[in-house]
Amino acid sequence: MKIIQANSGVLTNFDVLKFLESRGASEDSARVFSDVTPSENKVYGYLFGTPARGQTTENINEFKEKCKKYDLAEAEVLNIINTRPSSIVGIYPLIENCDLRLGDTVEELVELVVEVFPSPLPAKTVENDAKTTNVEKIEDQNDNDEGKPENEEEMETIDGS
């Protein structure tokens, strides 16, 4: 085996997602004729639900170029690309000493992230009995069940009611 480029840099979640796709990874666990291990399919399934799913090489490179003026560390840029924070609250944990280093330009950085990267994808869906249901609808139904377990039977009180 010949090494073409050793230590060529860090990988974004997008890079890993594309690599796994090229190996045949899928969310469909029924794909038997693939050289992909179950753990690779699980990683693919996780990454498919992250902002990496909607990214492209072009918008990642564009972001890297445009954010150079903020003098961010490579790890900070990588974290921003992987998480796609869309608010100031999302940026602060990713940048060390954010107040001191960026000051008022934090809002500008958030606007850059939102401008360059596509908006988050809709919530994942769950398939049951060939019927696709939105996860949020299921959660709303569970919230409306008044906290009563499904299998709980009504109990009589001492006074017979």
MARMIRO-354906 format. One record per atom (N, C-alpha, C): residue number from 1; atom name; x, y, z. Coordinates in nm, 3 decimals. Layout:
# MARMIRO-354906
site i->NUM	at->CA	u->X	v->Y	w->Z
...
***
This chain:
# MARMIRO-354906
site i->1	at->N	u->0.084	v->-0.116	w->0.000
site i->1	at->CA	u->0.000	v->0.000	w->0.000
site i->1	at->C	u->0.089	v->0.123	w->0.000
site i->2	at->N	u->0.056	v->0.218	w->-0.085
site i->2	at->CA	u->0.133	v->0.340	w->-0.097
site i->2	at->C	u->0.056	v->0.455	w->-0.033
site i->3	at->N	u->0.118	v->0.530	w->0.056
site i->3	at->CA	u->0.055	v->0.644	w->0.120
site i->3	at->C	u->0.071	v->0.764	w->0.028
site i->4	at->N	u->-0.041	v->0.820	w->-0.014
site i->4	at->CA	u->-0.037	v->0.932	w->-0.107
site i->4	at->C	u->-0.014	v->1.063	w->-0.033
site i->5	at->N	u->-0.092	v->1.089	w->0.071
site i->5	at->CA	u->-0.079	v->1.212	w->0.149
site i->5	at->C	u->-0.089	v->1.177	w->0.296
site i->6	at->N	u->0.019	v->1.178	w->0.366
site i->6	at->CA	u->0.018	v->1.148	w->0.509
site i->6	at->C	u->-0.018	v->1.273	w->0.586
site i->7	at->N	u->-0.106	v->1.257	w->0.686
site i->7	at->CA	u->-0.144	v->1.369	w->0.773
site i->7	at->C	u->-0.184	v->1.493	w->0.695
site i->8	at->N	u->-0.278	v->1.476	w->0.605
site i->8	at->CA	u->-0.318	v->1.589	w->0.521
site i->8	at->C	u->-0.413	v->1.685	w->0.590
site i->9	at->N	u->-0.449	v->1.660	w->0.713
site i->9	at->CA	u->-0.534	v->1.753	w->0.787
site i->9	at->C	u->-0.648	v->1.684	w->0.857
site i->10	at->N	u->-0.728	v->1.764	w->0.926
site i->10	at->CA	u->-0.841	v->1.710	w->1.000
site i->10	at->C	u->-0.959	v->1.690	w->0.905
site i->11	at->N	u->-1.049	v->1.604	w->0.946
site i->11	at->CA	u->-1.168	v->1.576	w->0.866
site i->11	at->C	u->-1.290	v->1.638	w->0.931
site i->12	at->N	u->-1.376	v->1.694	w->0.850
site i->12	at->CA	u->-1.504	v->1.742	w->0.898
site i->12	at->C	u->-1.601	v->1.625	w->0.900
site i->13	at->N	u->-1.714	v->1.643	w->0.966
site i->13	at->CA	u->-1.817	v->1.541	w->0.963
site i->13	at->C	u->-1.862	v->1.516	w->0.819
site i->14	at->N	u->-1.864	v->1.621	w->0.737
site i->14	at->CA	u->-1.900	v->1.608	w->0.596
site i->14	at->C	u->-1.804	v->1.513	w->0.526
site i->15	at->N	u->-1.673	v->1.527	w->0.551
site i->15	at->CA	u->-1.573	v->1.440	w->0.488
site i->15	at->C	u->-1.596	v->1.293	w->0.526
site i->16	at->N	u->-1.624	v->1.268	w->0.652
site i->16	at->CA	u->-1.647	v->1.131	w->0.698
site i->16	at->C	u->-1.775	v->1.077	w->0.636
site i->17	at->N	u->-1.879	v->1.158	w->0.631
site i->17	at->CA	u->-2.006	v->1.116	w->0.571
site i->17	at->C	u->-1.987	v->1.078	w->0.425
site i->18	at->N	u->-1.916	v->1.159	w->0.349
site i->18	at->CA	u->-1.892	v->1.129	w->0.208
site i->18	at->C	u->-1.806	v->1.004	w->0.191
site i->19	at->N	u->-1.707	v->0.986	w->0.278
site i->19	at->CA	u->-1.624	v->0.866	w->0.272
site i->19	at->C	u->-1.709	v->0.741	w->0.295
site i->20	at->N	u->-1.794	v->0.746	w->0.397
site i->20	at->CA	u->-1.878	v->0.631	w->0.427
site i->20	at->C	u->-1.977	v->0.604	w->0.314
site i->21	at->N	u->-2.029	v->0.709	w->0.253
site i->21	at->CA	u->-2.118	v->0.691	w->0.137
site i->21	at->C	u->-2.043	v->0.623	w->0.022
site i->22	at->N	u->-1.918	v->0.662	w->0.000
site i->22	at->CA	u->-1.840	v->0.603	w->-0.108
site i->22	at->C	u->-1.813	v->0.454	w->-0.084
site i->23	at->N	u->-1.814	v->0.413	w->0.043
site i->23	at->CA	u->-1.794	v->0.271	w->0.076
site i->23	at->C	u->-1.924	v->0.193	w->0.074
site i->24	at->N	u->-2.036	v->0.263	w->0.058
site i->24	at->CA	u->-2.165	v->0.196	w->0.050
site i->24	at->C	u->-2.248	v->0.202	w->0.175
site i->25	at->N	u->-2.212	v->0.288	w->0.269
site i->25	at->CA	u->-2.289	v->0.300	w->0.393
site i->25	at->C	u->-2.427	v->0.355	w->0.363
site i->26	at->N	u->-2.522	v->0.315	w->0.446
site i->26	at->CA	u->-2.660	v->0.357	w->0.428
site i->26	at->C	u->-2.733	v->0.347	w->0.560
site i->27	at->N	u->-2.842	v->0.421	w->0.571
site i->27	at->CA	u->-2.926	v->0.408	w->0.691
site i->27	at->C	u->-3.008	v->0.280	w->0.684
site i->28	at->N	u->-3.019	v->0.222	w->0.567
site i->28	at->CA	u->-3.094	v->0.099	w->0.547
site i->28	at->C	u->-3.010	v->-0.019	w->0.594
site i->29	at->N	u->-3.042	v->-0.074	w->0.708
site i->29	at->CA	u->-2.964	v->-0.184	w->0.764
site i->29	at->C	u->-2.986	v->-0.315	w->0.689
site i->30	at->N	u->-3.081	v->-0.319	w->0.597
site i->30	at->CA	u->-3.110	v->-0.440	w->0.521
site i->30	at->C	u->-3.014	v->-0.461	w->0.405
site i->31	at->N	u->-2.928	v->-0.365	w->0.378
site i->31	at->CA	u->-2.833	v->-0.378	w->0.267
site i->31	at->C	u->-2.726	v->-0.480	w->0.306
site i->32	at->N	u->-2.738	v->-0.599	w->0.251
site i->32	at->CA	u->-2.651	v->-0.709	w->0.289
site i->32	at->C	u->-2.524	v->-0.713	w->0.203
site i->33	at->N	u->-2.532	v->-0.670	w->0.081
site i->33	at->CA	u->-2.422	v->-0.684	w->-0.013
site i->33	at->C	u->-2.326	v->-0.567	w->-0.010
site i->34	at->N	u->-2.299	v->-0.515	w->0.104
site i->34	at->CA	u->-2.210	v->-0.402	w->0.120
site i->34	at->C	u->-2.087	v->-0.442	w->0.200
site i->35	at->N	u->-1.975	v->-0.377	w->0.172
site i->35	at->CA	u->-1.852	v->-0.403	w->0.245
site i->35	at->C	u->-1.843	v->-0.319	w->0.372
site i->36	at->N	u->-1.950	v->-0.257	w->0.410
site i->36	at->CA	u->-1.952	v->-0.166	w->0.524
site i->36	at->C	u->-1.988	v->-0.244	w->0.651
site i->37	at->N	u->-1.915	v->-0.216	w->0.757
site i->37	at->CA	u->-1.943	v->-0.282	w->0.885
site i->37	at->C	u->-2.065	v->-0.219	w->0.952
site i->38	at->N	u->-2.128	v->-0.291	w->1.044
site i->38	at->CA	u->-2.242	v->-0.233	w->1.116
site i->38	at->C	u->-2.207	v->-0.103	w->1.188
site i->39	at->N	u->-2.086	v->-0.095	w->1.244
site i->39	at->CA	u->-2.049	v->0.028	w->1.314
site i->39	at->C	u->-2.035	v->0.145	w->1.216
site i->40	at->N	u->-1.988	v->0.118	w->1.096
site i->40	at->CA	u->-1.979	v->0.225	w->0.995
site i->40	at->C	u->-2.119	v->0.273	w->0.956
site i->41	at->N	u->-2.214	v->0.179	w->0.946
site i->41	at->CA	u->-2.351	v->0.219	w->0.917
site i->41	at->C	u->-2.410	v->0.303	w->1.029
site i->42	at->N	u->-2.376	v->0.271	w->1.153
site i->42	at->CA	u->-2.425	v->0.349	w->1.267
site i->42	at->C	u->-2.366	v->0.490	w->1.265
site i->43	at->N	u->-2.237	v->0.501	w->1.236
site i->43	at->CA	u->-2.175	v->0.633	w->1.226
site i->43	at->C	u->-2.240	v->0.711	w->1.112
site i->44	at->N	u->-2.262	v->0.646	w->1.000
site i->44	at->CA	u->-2.327	v->0.710	w->0.886
site i->44	at->C	u->-2.466	v->0.759	w->0.927
site i->45	at->N	u->-2.541	v->0.674	w->0.996
site i->45	at->CA	u->-2.676	v->0.712	w->1.040
site i->45	at->C	u->-2.674	v->0.834	w->1.130
site i->46	at->N	u->-2.576	v->0.839	w->1.220
site i->46	at->CA	u->-2.563	v->0.956	w->1.308
site i->46	at->C	u->-2.530	v->1.081	w->1.227
site i->47	at->N	u->-2.428	v->1.072	w->1.142
site i->47	at->CA	u->-2.384	v->1.189	w->1.065
site i->47	at->C	u->-2.490	v->1.236	w->0.968
site i->48	at->N	u->-2.574	v->1.144	w->0.921
site i->48	at->CA	u->-2.681	v->1.179	w->0.828
site i->48	at->C	u->-2.782	v->1.273	w->0.894
site i->49	at->N	u->-2.790	v->1.270	w->1.025
site i->49	at->CA	u->-2.881	v->1.357	w->1.098
site i->49	at->C	u->-2.819	v->1.487	w->1.146
site i->50	at->N	u->-2.695	v->1.514	w->1.106
site i->50	at->CA	u->-2.625	v->1.636	w->1.148
site i->50	at->C	u->-2.619	v->1.736	w->1.033
site i->51	at->N	u->-2.573	v->1.858	w->1.057
site i->51	at->CA	u->-2.560	v->1.956	w->0.949
site i->51	at->C	u->-2.471	v->1.910	w->0.833
site i->52	at->N	u->-2.387	v->1.811	w->0.855
site i->52	at->CA	u->-2.299	v->1.761	w->0.749
site i->52	at->C	u->-2.378	v->1.711	w->0.629
site i->53	at->N	u->-2.498	v->1.665	w->0.652
site i->53	at->CA	u->-2.582	v->1.611	w->0.546
site i->53	at->C	u->-2.610	v->1.714	w->0.436
site i->54	at->N	u->-2.624	v->1.839	w->0.473
site i->54	at->CA	u->-2.658	v->1.941	w->0.374
site i->54	at->C	u->-2.540	v->2.024	w->0.326
site i->55	at->N	u->-2.420	v->1.989	w->0.369
site i->55	at->CA	u->-2.303	v->2.069	w->0.332
site i->55	at->C	u->-2.242	v->2.021	w->0.200
site i->56	at->N	u->-2.158	v->2.108	w->0.143
site i->56	at->CA	u->-2.083	v->2.074	w->0.023
site i->56	at->C	u->-1.938	v->2.115	w->0.045
site i->57	at->N	u->-1.851	v->2.060	w->-0.036
site i->57	at->CA	u->-1.709	v->2.097	w->-0.028
site i->57	at->C	u->-1.693	v->2.246	w->-0.056
site i->58	at->N	u->-1.772	v->2.297	w->-0.148
site i->58	at->CA	u->-1.762	v->2.438	w->-0.186
site i->58	at->C	u->-1.797	v->2.531	w->-0.070
site i->59	at->N	u->-1.909	v->2.503	w->0.001
site i->59	at->CA	u->-1.944	v->2.596	w->0.109
site i->59	at->C	u->-1.853	v->2.580	w->0.230
site i->60	at->N	u->-1.794	v->2.464	w->0.249
site i->60	at->CA	u->-1.695	v->2.448	w->0.357
site i->60	at->C	u->-1.570	v->2.530	w->0.325
site i->61	at->N	u->-1.522	v->2.520	w->0.201
site i->61	at->CA	u->-1.404	v->2.598	w->0.160
site i->61	at->C	u->-1.433	v->2.748	w->0.164
site i->62	at->N	u->-1.553	v->2.787	w->0.124
site i->62	at->CA	u->-1.592	v->2.928	w->0.129
site i->62	at->C	u->-1.590	v->2.979	w->0.272
site i->63	at->N	u->-1.644	v->2.899	w->0.365
site i->63	at->CA	u->-1.646	v->2.940	w->0.505
site i->63	at->C	u->-1.504	v->2.952	w->0.560
site i->64	at->N	u->-1.419	v->2.854	w->0.529
site i->64	at->CA	u->-1.281	v->2.859	w->0.577
site i->64	at->C	u->-1.210	v->2.985	w->0.528
site i->65	at->N	u->-1.235	v->3.022	w->0.405
site i->65	at->CA	u->-1.172	v->3.141	w->0.348
site i->65	at->C	u->-1.224	v->3.269	w->0.412
site i->66	at->N	u->-1.357	v->3.278	w->0.427
site i->66	at->CA	u->-1.418	v->3.399	w->0.481
site i->66	at->C	u->-1.394	v->3.418	w->0.631
site i->67	at->N	u->-1.370	v->3.310	w->0.704
site i->67	at->CA	u->-1.354	v->3.326	w->0.850
site i->67	at->C	u->-1.208	v->3.347	w->0.890
site i->68	at->N	u->-1.117	v->3.355	w->0.795
site i->68	at->CA	u->-0.976	v->3.378	w->0.827
site i->68	at->C	u->-0.956	v->3.510	w->0.902
site i->69	at->N	u->-1.040	v->3.608	w->0.873
site i->69	at->CA	u->-1.025	v->3.739	w->0.938
site i->69	at->C	u->-1.054	v->3.735	w->1.088
site i->70	at->N	u->-1.118	v->3.628	w->1.136
site i->70	at->CA	u->-1.149	v->3.616	w->1.279
site i->70	at->C	u->-1.035	v->3.552	w->1.357
site i->71	at->N	u->-0.932	v->3.505	w->1.289
site i->71	at->CA	u->-0.815	v->3.444	w->1.351
site i->71	at->C	u->-0.854	v->3.331	w->1.446
site i->72	at->N	u->-0.934	v->3.237	w->1.395
site i->72	at->CA	u->-0.978	v->3.123	w->1.475
site i->72	at->C	u->-0.880	v->3.007	w->1.460
site i->73	at->N	u->-0.870	v->2.927	w->1.564
site i->73	at->CA	u->-0.788	v->2.807	w->1.559
site i->73	at->C	u->-0.855	v->2.705	w->1.466
site i->74	at->N	u->-0.776	v->2.615	w->1.412
site i->74	at->CA	u->-0.829	v->2.514	w->1.320
site i->74	at->C	u->-0.939	v->2.431	w->1.387
site i->75	at->N	u->-0.921	v->2.397	w->1.514
site i->75	at->CA	u->-1.021	v->2.319	w->1.586
site i->75	at->C	u->-1.151	v->2.398	w->1.603
site i->76	at->N	u->-1.141	v->2.529	w->1.623
site i->76	at->CA	u->-1.261	v->2.613	w->1.637
site i->76	at->C	u->-1.338	v->2.618	w->1.506
site i->77	at->N	u->-1.265	v->2.633	w->1.395
site i->77	at->CA	u->-1.330	v->2.635	w->1.263
site i->77	at->C	u->-1.398	v->2.500	w->1.238
site i->78	at->N	u->-1.329	v->2.393	w->1.269
site i->78	at->CA	u->-1.384	v->2.259	w->1.251
site i->78	at->C	u->-1.512	v->2.240	w->1.331
site i->79	at->N	u->-1.512	v->2.283	w->1.456
site i->79	at->CA	u->-1.631	v->2.272	w->1.541
site i->79	at->C	u->-1.747	v->2.353	w->1.486
site i->80	at->N	u->-1.718	v->2.471	w->1.434
site i->80	at->CA	u->-1.825	v->2.554	w->1.376
site i->80	at->C	u->-1.883	v->2.485	w->1.253
site i->81	at->N	u->-1.797	v->2.431	w->1.168
site i->81	at->CA	u->-1.844	v->2.361	w->1.048
site i->81	at->C	u->-1.929	v->2.240	w->1.087
site i->82	at->N	u->-1.885	v->2.164	w->1.185
site i->82	at->CA	u->-1.956	v->2.042	w->1.223
site i->82	at->C	u->-2.089	v->2.068	w->1.293
site i->83	at->N	u->-2.097	v->2.176	w->1.370
site i->83	at->CA	u->-2.219	v->2.200	w->1.447
site i->83	at->C	u->-2.313	v->2.303	w->1.385
site i->84	at->N	u->-2.261	v->2.389	w->1.297
site i->84	at->CA	u->-2.338	v->2.494	w->1.230
site i->84	at->C	u->-2.423	v->2.574	w->1.330
site i->85	at->N	u->-2.360	v->2.641	w->1.425
site i->85	at->CA	u->-2.438	v->2.721	w->1.521
site i->85	at->C	u->-2.507	v->2.837	w->1.450
site i->86	at->N	u->-2.632	v->2.860	w->1.483
site i->86	at->CA	u->-2.707	v->2.966	w->1.416
site i->86	at->C	u->-2.740	v->3.081	w->1.510
site i->87	at->N	u->-2.674	v->3.085	w->1.626
site i->87	at->CA	u->-2.696	v->3.194	w->1.721
site i->87	at->C	u->-2.567	v->3.220	w->1.797
site i->88	at->N	u->-2.564	v->3.333	w->1.862
site i->88	at->CA	u->-2.447	v->3.369	w->1.943
site i->88	at->C	u->-2.427	v->3.267	w->2.055
site i->89	at->N	u->-2.536	v->3.221	w->2.111
site i->89	at->CA	u->-2.529	v->3.123	w->2.219
site i->89	at->C	u->-2.459	v->2.995	w->2.171
site i->90	at->N	u->-2.475	v->2.959	w->2.046
site i->90	at->CA	u->-2.411	v->2.840	w->1.992
site i->90	at->C	u->-2.264	v->2.860	w->1.962
site i->91	at->N	u->-2.222	v->2.984	w->1.938
site i->91	at->CA	u->-2.082	v->3.013	w->1.904
site i->91	at->C	u->-1.994	v->3.017	w->2.029
site i->92	at->N	u->-2.044	v->3.073	w->2.137
site i->92	at->CA	u->-1.962	v->3.094	w->2.257
site i->92	at->C	u->-1.891	v->2.968	w->2.308
site i->93	at->N	u->-1.956	v->2.854	w->2.317
site i->93	at->CA	u->-1.884	v->2.736	w->2.368
site i->93	at->C	u->-1.776	v->2.684	w->2.273
site i->94	at->N	u->-1.781	v->2.725	w->2.147
site i->94	at->CA	u->-1.687	v->2.674	w->2.047
site i->94	at->C	u->-1.559	v->2.756	w->2.036
site i->95	at->N	u->-1.561	v->2.879	w->2.086
site i->95	at->CA	u->-1.446	v->2.968	w->2.070
site i->95	at->C	u->-1.394	v->3.009	w->2.208
site i->96	at->N	u->-1.268	v->2.979	w->2.231
site i->96	at->CA	u->-1.205	v->3.012	w->2.358
site i->96	at->C	u->-1.194	v->3.163	w->2.373
site i->97	at->N	u->-1.231	v->3.213	w->2.490
site i->97	at->CA	u->-1.229	v->3.358	w->2.520
site i->97	at->C	u->-1.299	v->3.438	w->2.410
site i->98	at->N	u->-1.415	v->3.395	w->2.376
site i->98	at->CA	u->-1.490	v->3.454	w->2.266
site i->98	at->C	u->-1.509	v->3.605	w->2.282
site i->99	at->N	u->-1.547	v->3.649	w->2.400
site i->99	at->CA	u->-1.568	v->3.793	w->2.425
site i->99	at->C	u->-1.441	v->3.873	w->2.398
site i->100	at->N	u->-1.331	v->3.825	w->2.450
site i->100	at->CA	u->-1.205	v->3.898	w->2.436
site i->100	at->C	u->-1.153	v->3.897	w->2.293
site i->101	at->N	u->-1.165	v->3.784	w->2.228
site i->101	at->CA	u->-1.107	v->3.770	w->2.094
site i->101	at->C	u->-1.193	v->3.829	w->1.983
site i->102	at->N	u->-1.325	v->3.813	w->1.994
site i->102	at->CA	u->-1.411	v->3.857	w->1.884
site i->102	at->C	u->-1.490	v->3.984	w->1.914
site i->103	at->N	u->-1.519	v->4.009	w->2.039
site i->103	at->CA	u->-1.593	v->4.129	w->2.075
site i->103	at->C	u->-1.727	v->4.137	w->2.002
site i->104	at->N	u->-1.747	v->4.249	w->1.931
site i->104	at->CA	u->-1.873	v->4.271	w->1.861
site i->104	at->C	u->-1.884	v->4.194	w->1.730
site i->105	at->N	u->-1.777	v->4.134	w->1.685
site i->105	at->CA	u->-1.781	v->4.063	w->1.557
site i->105	at->C	u->-1.840	v->3.922	w->1.570
site i->106	at->N	u->-1.880	v->3.882	w->1.691
site i->106	at->CA	u->-1.943	v->3.751	w->1.710
site i->106	at->C	u->-2.070	v->3.742	w->1.626
site i->107	at->N	u->-2.151	v->3.848	w->1.629
site i->107	at->CA	u->-2.275	v->3.848	w->1.551
site i->107	at->C	u->-2.245	v->3.835	w->1.402
site i->108	at->N	u->-2.140	v->3.899	w->1.358
site i->108	at->CA	u->-2.098	v->3.892	w->1.218
site i->108	at->C	u->-2.059	v->3.748	w->1.181
site i->109	at->N	u->-1.990	v->3.680	w->1.272
site i->109	at->CA	u->-1.951	v->3.541	w->1.248
site i->109	at->C	u->-2.074	v->3.450	w->1.239
site i->110	at->N	u->-2.171	v->3.471	w->1.326
site i->110	at->CA	u->-2.294	v->3.393	w->1.322
site i->110	at->C	u->-2.366	v->3.415	w->1.189
site i->111	at->N	u->-2.372	v->3.540	w->1.145
site i->111	at->CA	u->-2.435	v->3.571	w->1.016
site i->111	at->C	u->-2.362	v->3.501	w->0.902
site i->112	at->N	u->-2.230	v->3.494	w->0.910
site i->112	at->CA	u->-2.151	v->3.425	w->0.809
site i->112	at->C	u->-2.186	v->3.276	w->0.805
site i->113	at->N	u->-2.196	v->3.214	w->0.921
site i->113	at->CA	u->-2.230	v->3.072	w->0.929
site i->113	at->C	u->-2.366	v->3.047	w->0.865
site i->114	at->N	u->-2.464	v->3.129	w->0.900
site i->114	at->CA	u->-2.600	v->3.112	w->0.848
site i->114	at->C	u->-2.604	v->3.138	w->0.698
site i->115	at->N	u->-2.525	v->3.234	w->0.653
site i->115	at->CA	u->-2.522	v->3.268	w->0.510
site i->115	at->C	u->-2.456	v->3.158	w->0.426
site i->116	at->N	u->-2.345	v->3.106	w->0.473
site i->116	at->CA	u->-2.265	v->3.011	w->0.393
site i->116	at->C	u->-2.321	v->2.869	w->0.396
site i->117	at->N	u->-2.365	v->2.825	w->0.513
site i->117	at->CA	u->-2.412	v->2.687	w->0.524
site i->117	at->C	u->-2.563	v->2.680	w->0.508
site i->118	at->N	u->-2.611	v->2.574	w->0.447
site i->118	at->CA	u->-2.756	v->2.558	w->0.430
site i->118	at->C	u->-2.825	v->2.545	w->0.564
site i->119	at->N	u->-2.952	v->2.579	w->0.566
site i->119	at->CA	u->-3.028	v->2.570	w->0.691
site i->119	at->C	u->-3.040	v->2.424	w->0.732
site i->120	at->N	u->-3.062	v->2.401	w->0.862
site i->120	at->CA	u->-3.074	v->2.264	w->0.911
site i->120	at->C	u->-3.186	v->2.190	w->0.838
site i->121	at->N	u->-3.166	v->2.061	w->0.825
site i->121	at->CA	u->-3.263	v->1.977	w->0.755
site i->121	at->C	u->-3.378	v->1.945	w->0.848
site i->122	at->N	u->-3.494	v->1.911	w->0.790
site i->122	at->CA	u->-3.608	v->1.877	w->0.874
site i->122	at->C	u->-3.579	v->1.759	w->0.966
site i->123	at->N	u->-3.660	v->1.748	w->1.071
site i->123	at->CA	u->-3.641	v->1.640	w->1.168
site i->123	at->C	u->-3.648	v->1.506	w->1.099
site i->124	at->N	u->-3.573	v->1.411	w->1.155
site i->124	at->CA	u->-3.575	v->1.275	w->1.101
site i->124	at->C	u->-3.715	v->1.217	w->1.118
site i->125	at->N	u->-3.746	v->1.122	w->1.033
site i->125	at->CA	u->-3.875	v->1.055	w->1.044
site i->125	at->C	u->-3.854	v->0.914	w->1.092
site i->126	at->N	u->-3.959	v->0.858	w->1.149
site i->126	at->CA	u->-3.955	v->0.721	w->1.198
site i->126	at->C	u->-4.051	v->0.640	w->1.114
site i->127	at->N	u->-4.008	v->0.524	w->1.067
site i->127	at->CA	u->-4.094	v->0.440	w->0.986
site i->127	at->C	u->-4.146	v->0.324	w->1.068
site i->128	at->N	u->-4.278	v->0.307	w->1.069
site i->128	at->CA	u->-4.343	v->0.196	w->1.136
site i->128	at->C	u->-4.452	v->0.143	w->1.047
site i->129	at->N	u->-4.451	v->0.012	w->1.021
site i->129	at->CA	u->-4.554	v->-0.052	w->0.939
site i->129	at->C	u->-4.579	v->0.023	w->0.809
site i->130	at->N	u->-4.474	v->0.059	w->0.738
site i->130	at->CA	u->-4.479	v->0.128	w->0.609
site i->130	at->C	u->-4.548	v->0.264	w->0.619
site i->131	at->N	u->-4.560	v->0.317	w->0.737
site i->131	at->CA	u->-4.621	v->0.448	w->0.758
site i->131	at->C	u->-4.514	v->0.539	w->0.816
site i->132	at->N	u->-4.487	v->0.653	w->0.753
site i->132	at->CA	u->-4.385	v->0.745	w->0.802
site i->132	at->C	u->-4.454	v->0.851	w->0.886
site i->133	at->N	u->-4.402	v->0.870	w->1.006
site i->133	at->CA	u->-4.460	v->0.965	w->1.100
site i->133	at->C	u->-4.352	v->1.061	w->1.145
site i->134	at->N	u->-4.384	v->1.187	w->1.153
site i->134	at->CA	u->-4.289	v->1.286	w->1.198
site i->134	at->C	u->-4.262	v->1.268	w->1.346
site i->135	at->N	u->-4.135	v->1.266	w->1.384
site i->135	at->CA	u->-4.096	v->1.245	w->1.524
site i->135	at->C	u->-4.159	v->1.350	w->1.614
site i->136	at->N	u->-4.167	v->1.474	w->1.567
site i->136	at->CA	u->-4.225	v->1.580	w->1.650
site i->136	at->C	u->-4.372	v->1.552	w->1.682
site i->137	at->N	u->-4.447	v->1.495	w->1.587
site i->137	at->CA	u->-4.587	v->1.463	w->1.612
site i->137	at->C	u->-4.599	v->1.357	w->1.720
site i->138	at->N	u->-4.510	v->1.259	w->1.716
site i->138	at->CA	u->-4.511	v->1.154	w->1.818
site i->138	at->C	u->-4.483	v->1.215	w->1.955
site i->139	at->N	u->-4.385	v->1.305	w->1.963
site i->139	at->CA	u->-4.353	v->1.368	w->2.090
site i->139	at->C	u->-4.471	v->1.450	w->2.140
site i->140	at->N	u->-4.542	v->1.522	w->2.050
site i->140	at->CA	u->-4.658	v->1.600	w->2.090
site i->140	at->C	u->-4.767	v->1.509	w->2.145
site i->141	at->N	u->-4.788	v->1.394	w->2.082
site i->141	at->CA	u->-4.889	v->1.300	w->2.130
site i->141	at->C	u->-4.852	v->1.251	w->2.269
site i->142	at->N	u->-4.726	v->1.221	w->2.290
site i->142	at->CA	u->-4.682	v->1.173	w->2.421
site i->142	at->C	u->-4.700	v->1.280	w->2.527
site i->143	at->N	u->-4.679	v->1.406	w->2.490
site i->143	at->CA	u->-4.698	v->1.515	w->2.585
site i->143	at->C	u->-4.844	v->1.530	w->2.624
site i->144	at->N	u->-4.935	v->1.494	w->2.535
site i->144	at->CA	u->-5.078	v->1.509	w->2.561
site i->144	at->C	u->-5.138	v->1.390	w->2.635
site i->145	at->N	u->-5.060	v->1.288	w->2.665
site i->145	at->CA	u->-5.110	v->1.170	w->2.734
site i->145	at->C	u->-5.122	v->1.191	w->2.884
site i->146	at->N	u->-5.102	v->1.313	w->2.931
site i->146	at->CA	u->-5.118	v->1.351	w->3.070
site i->146	at->C	u->-5.029	v->1.270	w->3.165
site i->147	at->N	u->-4.917	v->1.219	w->3.116
site i->147	at->CA	u->-4.821	v->1.149	w->3.201
site i->147	at->C	u->-4.867	v->1.013	w->3.249
site i->148	at->N	u->-4.977	v->0.959	w->3.195
site i->148	at->CA	u->-5.031	v->0.832	w->3.239
site i->148	at->C	u->-4.972	v->0.721	w->3.152
site i->149	at->N	u->-4.908	v->0.620	w->3.210
site i->149	at->CA	u->-4.854	v->0.509	w->3.132
site i->149	at->C	u->-4.965	v->0.437	w->3.057
site i->150	at->N	u->-4.932	v->0.382	w->2.938
site i->150	at->CA	u->-5.031	v->0.316	w->2.853
site i->150	at->C	u->-5.098	v->0.198	w->2.922
site i->151	at->N	u->-5.025	v->0.114	w->2.992
site i->151	at->CA	u->-5.077	v->-0.009	w->3.047
site i->151	at->C	u->-5.134	v->0.005	w->3.188
site i->152	at->N	u->-5.138	v->0.125	w->3.239
site i->152	at->CA	u->-5.184	v->0.145	w->3.375
site i->152	at->C	u->-5.337	v->0.136	w->3.379
site i->153	at->N	u->-5.388	v->0.053	w->3.469
site i->153	at->CA	u->-5.533	v->0.038	w->3.483
site i->153	at->C	u->-5.583	v->0.138	w->3.588
site i->154	at->N	u->-5.709	v->0.177	w->3.570
site i->154	at->CA	u->-5.772	v->0.266	w->3.667
site i->154	at->C	u->-5.788	v->0.189	w->3.799
site i->155	at->N	u->-5.758	v->0.251	w->3.910
site i->155	at->CA	u->-5.771	v->0.186	w->4.040
site i->155	at->C	u->-5.889	v->0.247	w->4.114
site i->156	at->N	u->-5.962	v->0.160	w->4.184
site i->156	at->CA	u->-6.072	v->0.209	w->4.264
site i->156	at->C	u->-6.020	v->0.269	w->4.394
site i->157	at->N	u->-6.086	v->0.371	w->4.441
site i->157	at->CA	u->-6.049	v->0.429	w->4.569
site i->157	at->C	u->-6.122	v->0.355	w->4.680
site i->158	at->N	u->-6.088	v->0.384	w->4.801
site i->158	at->CA	u->-6.147	v->0.315	w->4.917
site i->158	at->C	u->-6.297	v->0.340	w->4.927
site i->159	at->N	u->-6.340	v->0.459	w->4.886
site i->159	at->CA	u->-6.483	v->0.490	w->4.900
site i->159	at->C	u->-6.566	v->0.431	w->4.784
site i->160	at->N	u->-6.503	v->0.353	w->4.694
site i->160	at->CA	u->-6.576	v->0.283	w->4.590
site i->160	at->C	u->-6.590	v->0.361	w->4.460
site i->161	at->N	u->-6.536	v->0.480	w->4.450
site i->161	at->CA	u->-6.551	v->0.557	w->4.328
site i->161	at->C	u->-6.445	v->0.524	w->4.226
***
